[in-house]
Amino acid sequence: MSISQKLFHQARELIPGGVNSPVRACGSVGMEPLFISRADGPYVYTPEGEEFIDYVMSWGPMILGHNHPRVRDALEKALHNGISFGAPCEPEVELAREIVQALPGVDMVRMVNSGTEATMSALRLARGYTGRDKVVKFTGCYHGHVDAFLASAGSGAATLSIPGTPGVPGEVVAQTLLADYNSLEQAKDIFARQGKEIAAVFVEPAAGNMGLVPPVPGFLEGLRTLTDEYGALLVFDEVITGFRLSYAGAQGYYGVPPDLTCLGKIIGGGMPVGAYGGKKEIMRRVAPVGEVYQAGTLSGNPLAMTAGLATLQVLQEMDYALLEKKTRELAESLKEILKSKGLPVQLNCLGSMFTLFFTQEPVKDFASAKKSDQNLFCRFYAGLRGQHIYPAPSNFECAFNSFAHQEKDWERTLDAVRQIRF
Ligand code: KE4
């Protein structure tokens, strides 16, 4: 029995499912999780010291690679000054300044401790600012485990929502209106019928939670026009895409400025950080200067701010276009290898993210993503992991490349896929 197996056996007695976040349990691929003891550059290591090439990268934060020396050194230095003050500190001002300077739609920002806290707070702010209660989201988009966003398509009109999980009251998701991702027509139909009651549209500007599904041309621009027309706010959930798609996020990459932006992952450099920000006239409605209440004991934690700040400072020196080029080369080669095995393969690739779907038809929304053959994905996952490649254990997540991966890592990955017997 491996150390991971022993630890997982113990963990399942102490922690629900043995994990502190469900996807890590590897349930959807029918395997047990590896416990990770150490990570460096593009690699993670098991307690026995086995090395794996990592394409989970902590679900997105580690775009620089693990244990980047400048981030580590900044953290080590800050650690000697203390861990938490519960008071304003200089790193949080510096990180706020970097975010405001980087993102076109952000003039002011509030730090929180997770992406979920960011979207939850942004939703409350949008409702408080507009005085409206309804919110539009898109099926297949994940905005954290906020009650209002844990909605599934109900019966009847596509927009009726029902709770997607026990514990969420029906009346909470009754205010949540659903449309298919990339369907501007459905969004327009919702607004035509209920536009005056809608506080905001929440959207992943490039969806990363049904596997990667980029926006079709005109989708984001159409949402911008639609929300302006009805006085609703456009909220970009850039928890994944923020500082990932470009240093200016998806809003800079596509040239569509939202009213509010939700952030997480990369802005913490691997430490627990989320943030929400936007136009000053909206953000000034947040307590204590405004009346929309939101708070957090560890928000702006000096160590977390230091890690995020160091990460962004290094990212300013990095070549996003080159990483995008290298990612596309890797992903296209993976697709060709799989096609040469006679498999139906669709590739969605954007920036340093990609997802391979085992299906004949293009994947443009959640319904088409769900048509991907999950048995083939499980064999793909098991084949990769058996050869020390570490992809996300779900077809509805993204593979993340990083500035630490090198040609030898991509070649090792391609060789591993060539060896898989489906
Ligand atoms: P967190 O609360 O997990 O920090 O962020 C929630 C969130 C919000 N918005 C988007 C677009 C997100 O992708 C996420 C979280 N992403 C998942 C994986 N896609 C985190 C991994 C997990 O749940 O364990």
Boltz pocket constraint, residues with backbone or C-beta under 6 A from the ligand:
constraints:
  - pocket:
      binder: B
      contacts: [[A, 21], [A, 22], [A, 23], [A, 24], [A, 59], [A, 113], [A, 114], [A, 115], [A, 116], [A, 117], [A, 119], [A, 142], [A, 143], [A, 144], [A, 145], [A, 204], [A, 208], [A, 209], [A, 237], [A, 238], [A, 239], [A, 240], [A, 264], [A, 265], [A, 273], [A, 274], [A, 396], [A, 397]]
      max_distance: 6.0
